[in-house]
Amino acid sequence: MRNRSTSNFTKAVDYLFHKAVSDRNKAELSLNLLMNNGVGIGDHSTGDFWSNLDEALDALVDAEDRLEVIEERFGRSEDEEEPPF
């Protein structure tokens, strides 16, 4: 599965990688808003707050797990990431 010469393979791995990075960033932002900024809480009950914290942490763990698998199985890591410009 490591045949990176296949364009479709490379595109698929890049998609999975960037989706995981994006999901991780989203989860980190959610946790930051909930824990460090009152705007993240709003008019929700404390039950909603705890539920939102759980969801954000679950999303972070999921994204980091996916990044680990992508690196282990396909050799794609953040160290390879090139600047967008």
Secondary structure by P-SEA (a helix, b strand, c coil): ccccccaaaaaaaaaaaaaaaaaaaaaaaaaaaacccccccccccaaaaaaaaaaaaaaaaaaaaaaaaaaaccccccccccccc
